[in-house]
Amino acid sequence: MTKLENDYLSVLIRPQGAELTSLYNKETDVEHLWQADESIWGWHAPNLFPVVGGCIHNQILVDGVEYPMERHGFARHSVFNLIESSETFAKFSLNEDERFIKIYPFKFSFQVLYELIERDLKVTYKVINYDDREIYFAVGGHPAFNVPFKSGENAEDYFLEFEIDEPLRTHNLSAAGFFTGETAEIARVNNCLPLTPGLFAKDALVFKDLVSRKLSLKSKNHPHGVSISYPHFPYLGIWAKNGAPFVCLEPWIGCADREGDAVDLSKKEGVHSLDKGHVFEADYVIGVR
């Protein structure tokens, strides 16, 4: 386990998936990250690569060849190497090898970087193309935050505050986790979305056209909260298992498949292409106040 710490925050990251497992506010004595109760949902903050969401038939199609690919990709199950670290910084790397070439036919390095900057944790995704051709991928975060923060509160004391007062139009998912092509308007109060019972009864809320680039999780009872800023991520998922004491705020580049026939990976919605020898980089920031 790798520990980063400054005067305000302490975080832990495990090698499997380069996954954040603790986000502790030293000023308020509050653990903000869901602690992965296996009986409810056994993850903390998985990093999603090389796909986000589900793929038709649990496969990707590359140049006419089918490759097995589970929901959210293989990175979250893989052990990363810690290649650089200090008291407030860590860089983890996952490189292609014989295991991955059978399910993802590209030569790559996927890196996850964490940096504490006062009361913020910056999470950076970096992909390096070592192949002799263009490669295609999706990438995203899936951090789960405890709700409520304090004893004596419940989830209904909390709300999500969007950076901008705008319509919230979610893209509906089927029972299998694929887009149906239908959308629904989510009721809000100005730029706030209350965490009401049943909000996630039909699975995640997925927004594809938000102007807001920042989302905050707040309580009605005190000024403390958690925010996520995602300037480089065009998609945003919000999800919680029904009745569970957490909510996931998920910035994505890429998304699940739409119901119907599978398409080539290069033509998947939201997929990112990267030229031979090039480097991709995108970051989001978790703020704790």
C-alpha positions as CSV (number, residue, x, y, z in Angstrom):
1,M,0.0,0.0,0.0
2,T,1.3,3.5,-0.9
3,K,0.6,6.4,1.4
4,L,0.6,10.1,0.5
5,E,0.1,12.7,3.1
6,N,0.3,16.5,3.7
7,D,-1.1,18.8,6.4
8,Y,-4.6,18.4,5.2
9,L,-5.1,15.0,3.7
10,S,-3.9,11.4,3.9
11,V,-4.5,8.9,1.1
12,L,-3.8,5.2,0.5
13,I,-3.4,3.6,-2.9
14,R,-3.2,-0.2,-3.5
15,P,-1.2,-1.8,-6.4
16,Q,-4.3,-3.7,-7.7
17,G,-5.8,-1.3,-10.2
18,A,-3.6,1.6,-8.8
19,E,-6.8,2.1,-6.8
20,L,-7.3,4.8,-4.3
21,T,-8.5,3.1,-1.1
22,S,-8.6,6.0,1.4
23,L,-9.2,9.7,1.3
24,Y,-8.9,10.9,4.9
25,N,-9.5,14.5,5.9
26,K,-7.2,15.2,8.8
27,E,-8.9,18.5,9.7
28,T,-12.3,17.0,10.2
29,D,-11.3,13.4,11.1
30,V,-13.5,12.1,8.3
31,E,-12.8,9.2,5.9
32,H,-14.5,10.3,2.6
33,L,-13.9,7.2,0.5
34,W,-16.2,4.2,0.5
35,Q,-14.5,1.3,2.2
36,A,-15.5,-1.4,-0.2
37,D,-17.9,-3.6,1.8
38,E,-17.9,-6.7,-0.3
39,S,-21.5,-7.5,0.7
40,I,-22.6,-4.2,-0.9
41,W,-20.0,-3.1,-3.5
42,G,-16.4,-4.3,-3.2
43,W,-14.6,-1.3,-4.8
44,H,-13.3,2.0,-3.6
45,A,-12.4,4.0,-6.7
46,P,-11.5,1.8,-9.7
47,N,-9.7,3.2,-12.7
48,L,-11.4,2.2,-15.9
49,F,-9.3,1.2,-19.0
50,P,-9.4,0.4,-21.9
51,V,-13.2,0.6,-22.0
52,V,-15.8,2.4,-19.9
53,G,-19.0,0.6,-19.2
54,G,-20.3,-2.6,-20.8
55,C,-19.5,-4.0,-24.3
56,I,-21.9,-5.9,-26.4
57,H,-21.4,-9.7,-25.8
58,N,-18.6,-8.7,-23.4
59,Q,-16.3,-8.2,-26.4
60,I,-14.5,-5.6,-28.4
61,L,-14.1,-5.8,-32.1
62,V,-10.7,-4.8,-33.6
63,D,-10.2,-5.1,-37.4
64,G,-12.9,-7.8,-37.6
65,V,-11.4,-9.9,-34.7
66,E,-13.4,-10.3,-31.4
67,Y,-11.6,-10.0,-28.1
68,P,-13.1,-10.7,-24.7
69,M,-13.5,-7.5,-22.6
70,E,-15.3,-7.2,-19.3
71,R,-17.3,-4.2,-18.1
72,H,-15.0,-1.3,-17.4
73,G,-11.9,-3.1,-18.7
74,F,-9.0,-5.0,-17.2
75,A,-7.0,-2.3,-15.5
76,R,-9.0,-2.4,-12.2
77,H,-8.1,-6.1,-11.8
78,S,-4.4,-5.8,-12.8
79,V,-1.4,-5.1,-10.5
80,F,0.4,-1.9,-11.4
81,N,4.0,-1.1,-10.8
82,L,4.9,1.9,-8.6
83,I,7.6,3.6,-10.6
84,E,7.9,7.0,-8.8
85,S,6.9,8.3,-5.4
86,S,7.4,11.0,-2.8
87,E,5.4,12.1,0.3
88,T,2.8,13.7,-1.9
89,F,3.1,12.1,-5.3
90,A,2.9,8.6,-6.8
91,K,3.0,7.2,-10.3
92,F,1.8,3.8,-11.2
93,S,2.2,2.0,-14.5
94,L,0.6,-0.9,-16.3
95,N,2.3,-2.1,-19.6
96,E,1.1,-4.5,-22.3
97,D,2.3,-8.0,-22.0
98,E,1.3,-11.5,-23.1
99,R,-1.8,-11.5,-20.9
100,F,-3.3,-8.3,-22.4
101,I,-2.4,-8.8,-26.0
102,K,-4.9,-11.7,-26.1
103,I,-7.7,-9.3,-25.1
104,Y,-6.5,-5.9,-26.2
105,P,-4.2,-6.1,-29.3
106,F,-2.2,-2.9,-28.8
107,K,1.2,-2.1,-27.3
108,F,0.6,0.5,-24.6
109,S,1.5,1.9,-21.2
110,F,-1.4,3.0,-18.9
111,Q,-0.2,5.2,-16.1
112,V,-2.1,6.6,-13.1
113,L,-0.6,9.5,-11.2
114,Y,-1.7,10.9,-7.8
115,E,-0.6,14.2,-6.4
116,L,-1.7,15.9,-3.2
117,I,-1.9,19.7,-3.5
118,E,-3.1,21.2,-0.2
119,R,-6.8,20.1,0.1
120,D,-6.9,18.6,-3.4
121,L,-6.0,15.3,-4.8
122,K,-5.1,15.4,-8.5
123,V,-5.6,12.2,-10.5
124,T,-4.0,12.0,-13.9
125,Y,-4.4,9.3,-16.6
126,K,-1.6,8.9,-19.0
127,V,-1.6,6.5,-22.0
128,I,1.5,6.0,-24.2
129,N,1.2,4.4,-27.6
130,Y,4.1,2.0,-28.2
131,D,2.5,0.3,-31.1
132,D,3.3,0.8,-34.8
133,R,-0.3,2.0,-35.5
134,E,-3.0,4.1,-34.0
135,I,-4.5,2.7,-30.8
136,Y,-8.0,3.2,-29.4
137,F,-9.2,3.3,-25.8
138,A,-11.6,4.8,-23.2
139,V,-10.6,5.8,-19.7
140,G,-12.4,7.0,-16.6
141,G,-12.6,7.3,-12.9
142,H,-15.2,5.7,-10.5
143,P,-14.5,7.1,-7.0
144,A,-17.2,6.3,-4.4
145,F,-17.7,8.8,-1.6
146,N,-19.2,8.0,1.8
147,V,-22.7,9.5,2.4
148,P,-23.3,10.7,5.0
149,F,-20.0,12.1,6.3
150,K,-21.0,12.2,9.9
151,S,-23.1,10.1,12.3
152,G,-26.6,11.5,13.0
153,E,-27.1,12.3,9.3
154,N,-28.6,10.4,6.4
155,A,-28.3,10.4,2.7
156,E,-31.3,12.7,2.3
157,D,-29.4,15.4,4.1
158,Y,-27.1,15.6,1.1
159,F,-27.2,17.0,-2.4
160,L,-25.1,17.4,-5.5
161,E,-24.3,20.9,-6.6
162,F,-23.5,21.4,-10.3
163,E,-21.2,24.2,-11.3
164,I,-23.9,25.7,-13.6
165,D,-27.7,25.7,-13.4
166,E,-28.6,23.7,-16.5
167,P,-31.0,20.9,-17.5
168,L,-30.0,17.5,-16.4
169,R,-30.7,15.1,-19.2
170,T,-29.7,11.5,-18.5
171,H,-29.2,8.8,-21.1
172,N,-31.1,5.7,-20.2
173,L,-29.5,2.3,-19.7
174,S,-31.1,-1.1,-20.3
175,A,-31.1,-3.8,-17.6
176,A,-27.9,-5.1,-19.3
177,G,-26.2,-1.7,-18.9
178,F,-26.4,-0.5,-22.6
179,F,-27.8,2.7,-23.8
180,T,-31.3,2.5,-25.1
181,G,-31.3,5.7,-27.1
182,E,-33.9,7.2,-24.8
183,T,-33.3,10.1,-22.4
184,A,-35.0,11.5,-19.3
185,E,-35.0,14.8,-17.6
186,I,-33.9,14.7,-13.9
187,A,-35.7,17.0,-11.6
188,R,-33.4,19.5,-9.9
189,V,-33.6,22.5,-7.6
190,N,-31.7,25.3,-9.4
191,N,-28.2,23.8,-9.9
192,C,-28.7,21.2,-7.1
193,L,-29.8,17.5,-7.3
194,P,-31.1,16.1,-3.9
195,L,-30.0,12.6,-3.1
196,T,-33.5,11.3,-2.9
197,P,-34.5,7.6,-2.4
198,G,-34.9,5.9,-5.8
199,L,-32.6,8.4,-7.6
200,F,-30.6,5.4,-9.0
201,A,-33.5,2.9,-9.2
202,K,-32.9,2.7,-13.0
203,D,-29.1,2.4,-12.7
204,A,-26.6,5.2,-13.2
205,L,-27.4,8.7,-14.3
206,V,-25.2,9.4,-17.4
207,F,-24.8,12.9,-18.7
208,K,-23.2,13.5,-22.2
209,D,-23.7,17.2,-22.7
210,L,-23.2,19.0,-19.4
211,V,-21.7,22.4,-19.5
212,S,-20.7,22.1,-15.8
213,R,-17.1,20.9,-15.3
214,K,-17.3,20.6,-11.5
215,L,-19.7,18.8,-9.2
216,S,-19.8,19.0,-5.4
217,L,-21.3,16.7,-2.8
218,K,-22.6,18.7,0.1
219,S,-24.7,18.5,3.3
220,K,-27.5,20.7,4.4
221,N,-26.1,20.6,7.9
222,H,-22.5,21.8,7.7
223,P,-20.1,23.5,5.2
224,H,-17.9,20.4,4.6
225,G,-18.0,18.7,1.3
226,V,-16.2,16.9,-1.5
227,S,-16.0,18.1,-5.1
228,I,-14.7,16.7,-8.4
229,S,-13.5,18.9,-11.2
230,Y,-13.2,17.2,-14.6
231,P,-12.3,19.7,-17.4
232,H,-11.0,17.0,-19.8
233,F,-13.8,14.5,-19.5
234,P,-16.9,14.9,-21.7
235,Y,-19.1,12.3,-19.9
236,L,-20.2,12.1,-16.3
237,G,-21.7,9.2,-14.5
238,I,-23.3,9.4,-11.1
239,W,-24.3,6.1,-9.4
240,A,-25.0,4.4,-6.1
241,K,-26.3,1.0,-5.3
242,N,-29.8,1.4,-4.0
243,G,-29.8,2.0,-0.3
244,A,-26.0,1.9,0.0
245,P,-24.2,4.7,2.0
246,F,-22.1,6.0,-0.9
247,V,-22.3,7.9,-4.2
248,C,-20.0,7.5,-7.2
249,L,-19.0,10.6,-9.1
250,E,-17.5,9.3,-12.4
251,P,-15.7,11.4,-15.0
252,W,-15.3,9.5,-18.3
253,I,-13.7,9.7,-21.7
254,G,-15.8,7.0,-23.4
255,C,-19.0,5.2,-22.3
256,A,-20.9,1.9,-22.6
257,D,-22.2,0.5,-25.9
258,R,-25.6,1.2,-27.3
259,E,-28.1,-1.7,-27.6
260,G,-27.7,-3.5,-31.0
261,D,-24.8,-4.9,-33.0
262,A,-21.2,-4.4,-31.9
263,V,-19.1,-1.9,-33.8
264,D,-15.4,-1.7,-34.3
265,L,-13.5,-0.3,-31.3
266,S,-12.4,2.6,-33.5
267,K,-16.0,3.6,-34.0
268,K,-17.3,3.2,-30.4
269,E,-18.9,6.3,-29.0
270,G,-16.5,8.5,-27.1
271,V,-13.4,6.3,-27.9
272,H,-10.1,8.2,-28.0
273,S,-7.6,7.5,-30.7
274,L,-3.8,8.0,-30.2
275,D,-1.2,8.1,-32.9
276,K,1.9,6.0,-33.0
277,G,4.5,7.3,-30.5
278,H,2.1,9.8,-29.0
279,V,1.1,10.4,-25.4
280,F,-2.4,11.1,-24.0
281,E,-3.0,12.8,-20.7
282,A,-6.1,13.9,-18.8
283,D,-6.7,14.7,-15.1
284,Y,-9.5,15.3,-12.7
285,V,-9.3,16.8,-9.2
286,I,-11.0,15.7,-6.0
287,G,-11.4,18.6,-3.6
288,V,-12.0,18.1,0.2
289,R,-13.3,21.0,2.3
